Amino acid sequence: MVYASNHARVRDNLWKNLINISSTTNCWIIIGDFNVVRDVLERVSNTPSCLVDILDFNFCLLKYGLDDLNSSGCDMTWTNNQDIATLVWSKLDRALINTQWMAQFPATAVHFLSSGISDHSPALVTVFEDKYVGHRFSFLNYWVDHPNYHDQVLEAWQTPVQGSQIFTLFRKLNVKTKLQALHKQSFSQIQKRVKDSKEALHDCQRQIQANLHLPELYE
């Protein structure tokens, strides 16, 4: 995992120190914010990128046999979130691999998600092919703020259970039914409403990625 400095001189130390890893590893993947682009087209701004920084970064990747992992999603992974006149978009976040990694894990890919409330796009890296995971119970933090939460948990805990001590403990800890009923009564479809709101935000951000110069989208 990498979080490179904003300062070129400090980044140079990182590029040099990577040799300590490259000499002791076969499969290699580096993920993070490199704070520099690989090409002038990876930055949209009124101020141009520093060509020396770009050349230094690319020379480092060539020297250590690293290249970009196959990616999808957002092309520009960082923005300063300023007004259209001073707005900056850059591809600062990336996942890098060597040939040994791809040979051993050929299904590896990275998808850059919409940034949401952040200034960076989260990088979702998958190493293996997706497999279906069944539905599971999730505890939702906002339940504890409900005035009936304590009583519901207490009622479930005090329910008589016959069996061994470990079986009794297991059954008393399983308050899922009570909490699901509380959720249905007081928080109906709240997760869907939150999901819909987040999707509306992400849809707008995807439109911005497709056209970085429409002020109405930022508004």
C-alpha positions as CSV (number, residue, x, y, z in Angstrom):
1,M,0.0,0.0,0.0
2,V,1.4,3.4,-1.0
3,Y,0.6,7.0,-0.1
4,A,3.2,9.0,-1.9
5,S,4.2,12.5,-0.8
6,N,3.0,15.7,-2.5
7,H,6.7,16.7,-2.8
8,A,8.8,15.3,-5.6
9,R,12.0,15.0,-3.6
10,V,10.2,12.8,-1.0
11,R,8.6,10.7,-3.8
12,D,12.1,10.1,-5.2
13,N,13.1,8.5,-1.9
14,L,10.0,6.2,-2.3
15,W,11.0,5.2,-5.9
16,K,14.5,4.4,-4.7
17,N,13.4,2.4,-1.7
18,L,11.1,0.2,-3.8
19,I,14.3,-1.6,-4.9
20,N,14.3,-3.2,-1.4
21,I,11.0,-4.9,-2.2
22,S,11.7,-5.7,-5.9
23,S,14.8,-7.7,-4.9
24,T,13.0,-9.9,-2.4
25,T,9.6,-10.6,-3.9
26,N,8.2,-12.5,-6.9
27,C,4.5,-11.6,-7.1
28,W,4.1,-7.9,-6.5
29,I,1.1,-5.6,-6.4
30,I,1.2,-2.0,-5.2
31,I,-2.0,-0.1,-4.6
32,G,-2.6,3.5,-3.5
33,D,-2.2,7.2,-4.1
34,F,1.0,7.9,-6.0
35,N,0.4,11.7,-6.1
36,V,1.8,11.9,-9.7
37,V,0.4,11.0,-13.1
38,R,2.0,8.9,-15.8
39,D,0.9,11.0,-18.7
40,V,-0.1,14.6,-19.3
41,L,-3.5,13.4,-20.4
42,E,-4.1,12.1,-16.9
43,R,-4.6,15.6,-15.5
44,V,-7.3,18.2,-16.4
45,S,-6.3,21.6,-15.1
46,N,-5.4,25.1,-16.0
47,T,-1.9,24.4,-14.8
48,P,0.1,21.7,-16.6
49,S,1.8,18.6,-15.0
50,C,5.5,18.6,-14.3
51,L,7.1,16.6,-17.1
52,V,10.1,15.8,-14.9
53,D,7.9,14.2,-12.3
54,I,6.1,12.1,-14.9
55,L,9.4,10.9,-16.4
56,D,10.8,10.0,-13.0
57,F,7.6,8.0,-12.2
58,N,7.6,6.1,-15.5
59,F,11.3,5.4,-15.2
60,C,10.8,3.9,-11.8
61,L,8.0,1.6,-13.1
62,L,10.1,0.5,-16.0
63,K,13.1,-0.2,-13.8
64,Y,11.1,-2.4,-11.4
65,G,9.0,-4.1,-14.1
66,L,5.7,-2.6,-12.9
67,D,2.7,-1.7,-15.0
68,D,-1.0,-0.7,-14.5
69,L,-3.4,-3.4,-13.6
70,N,-6.4,-3.7,-15.9
71,S,-8.9,-1.1,-14.7
72,S,-12.5,0.0,-15.1
73,G,-14.7,2.7,-13.7
74,C,-13.5,6.3,-13.1
75,D,-10.6,7.5,-15.3
76,M,-9.8,10.5,-13.1
77,T,-9.5,9.3,-9.5
78,W,-8.9,12.6,-7.6
79,T,-10.4,16.1,-7.7
80,N,-9.8,19.2,-5.6
81,N,-13.6,19.7,-5.5
82,Q,-13.2,23.5,-6.3
83,D,-15.2,25.8,-8.6
84,I,-15.1,25.1,-12.3
85,A,-12.5,27.9,-12.9
86,T,-9.9,26.3,-10.5
87,L,-11.1,22.7,-10.8
88,V,-8.4,19.9,-11.1
89,W,-8.9,16.3,-12.0
90,S,-6.1,13.8,-11.9
91,K,-5.4,10.1,-12.0
92,L,-3.4,9.8,-8.8
93,D,-4.6,6.4,-7.6
94,R,-3.7,3.2,-9.3
95,A,-2.8,-0.5,-8.9
96,L,0.5,-1.6,-10.2
97,I,1.6,-5.2,-10.8
98,N,4.6,-7.2,-12.2
99,T,4.4,-10.0,-14.7
100,Q,4.8,-12.6,-12.0
101,W,1.6,-11.4,-10.2
102,M,-0.5,-11.6,-13.4
103,A,0.9,-15.0,-14.2
104,Q,-0.2,-16.4,-10.8
105,F,-3.4,-14.3,-10.4
106,P,-4.7,-13.7,-13.9
107,A,-8.2,-12.7,-12.8
108,T,-6.9,-9.7,-10.9
109,A,-8.6,-6.4,-11.8
110,V,-9.2,-3.0,-10.2
111,H,-12.4,-0.9,-10.5
112,F,-12.4,2.7,-9.5
113,L,-15.7,3.6,-7.8
114,S,-17.4,7.0,-7.8
115,S,-15.8,9.2,-5.1
116,G,-19.0,9.8,-3.1
117,I,-18.2,12.3,-0.3
118,S,-14.4,11.9,-0.7
119,D,-12.0,13.6,-3.1
120,H,-10.6,10.2,-4.1
121,S,-12.2,7.3,-6.0
122,P,-12.0,4.1,-3.9
123,A,-10.1,1.3,-5.7
124,L,-11.8,-2.0,-5.5
125,V,-9.3,-4.8,-6.3
126,T,-10.5,-8.3,-7.0
127,V,-7.9,-11.1,-7.1
128,F,-10.1,-14.1,-7.7
129,E,-13.3,-14.5,-9.8
130,D,-16.5,-13.4,-8.0
131,K,-18.4,-16.1,-6.2
132,Y,-22.0,-15.8,-4.9
133,V,-22.2,-15.1,-1.2
134,G,-25.5,-15.8,0.4
135,H,-27.5,-13.2,2.4
136,R,-26.3,-12.7,6.0
137,F,-27.5,-10.9,9.0
138,S,-25.9,-7.5,9.5
139,F,-26.1,-5.4,12.7
140,L,-27.1,-1.8,12.0
141,N,-25.6,0.8,14.3
142,Y,-28.5,3.1,14.3
143,W,-30.7,0.5,16.1
144,V,-29.0,1.3,19.4
145,D,-30.5,4.8,19.3
146,H,-34.0,3.5,19.2
147,P,-35.8,3.9,22.6
148,N,-37.1,0.2,22.4
149,Y,-33.7,-1.3,21.5
150,H,-32.6,-2.2,25.1
151,D,-36.0,-3.7,26.0
152,Q,-36.0,-5.9,22.8
153,V,-32.5,-7.2,23.5
154,L,-33.4,-7.8,27.2
155,E,-36.6,-9.7,26.3
156,A,-34.6,-11.9,23.9
157,W,-31.9,-12.5,26.5
158,Q,-34.5,-13.5,29.2
159,T,-36.3,-16.0,27.0
160,P,-36.0,-19.5,28.6
161,V,-33.9,-21.9,26.7
162,Q,-33.5,-25.6,27.4
163,G,-30.2,-27.3,26.6
164,S,-26.5,-27.2,27.4
165,Q,-24.9,-24.0,28.6
166,I,-23.1,-23.3,25.3
167,F,-26.4,-24.0,23.4
168,T,-28.3,-21.7,25.8
169,L,-25.7,-18.9,25.3
170,F,-25.8,-19.3,21.5
171,R,-29.6,-19.0,21.5
172,K,-29.7,-16.0,23.8
173,L,-27.2,-14.2,21.7
174,N,-29.3,-14.7,18.6
175,V,-31.5,-11.6,18.9
176,K,-31.8,-11.3,15.2
177,T,-35.6,-11.9,15.1
178,K,-36.3,-9.2,17.6
179,L,-34.0,-6.7,15.9
180,Q,-35.4,-7.5,12.4
181,A,-38.9,-6.8,13.8
182,L,-37.7,-3.5,15.3
183,H,-36.1,-2.6,12.0
184,K,-39.3,-3.3,10.0
185,Q,-41.5,-1.3,12.4
186,S,-39.3,1.8,12.7
187,F,-36.8,1.9,9.9
188,S,-38.8,0.5,6.9
189,Q,-36.8,0.7,3.7
190,I,-34.2,3.1,5.2
191,Q,-31.4,1.1,3.6
192,K,-33.1,1.4,0.2
193,R,-33.6,5.1,0.7
194,V,-29.9,5.5,1.6
195,K,-28.9,3.3,-1.4
196,D,-31.1,5.3,-3.8
197,S,-29.6,8.6,-2.5
198,K,-26.0,7.3,-2.9
199,E,-26.8,6.0,-6.4
200,A,-28.1,9.4,-7.4
201,L,-24.9,11.0,-6.2
202,H,-22.7,8.3,-7.9
203,D,-24.8,8.7,-11.1
204,C,-24.0,12.5,-11.1
205,Q,-20.4,11.8,-10.5
206,R,-20.2,9.3,-13.4
207,Q,-21.7,12.0,-15.7
208,I,-19.0,14.4,-14.5
209,Q,-16.3,11.8,-15.3
210,A,-17.8,11.7,-18.9
211,N,-17.8,15.5,-19.2
212,L,-15.6,17.4,-16.8
213,H,-16.7,20.9,-18.0
214,L,-20.5,21.0,-17.2
215,P,-21.0,23.4,-14.2
216,E,-24.6,22.3,-13.7
217,L,-23.5,18.8,-12.8
218,Y,-21.3,20.2,-10.0
219,E,-24.2,22.3,-8.7
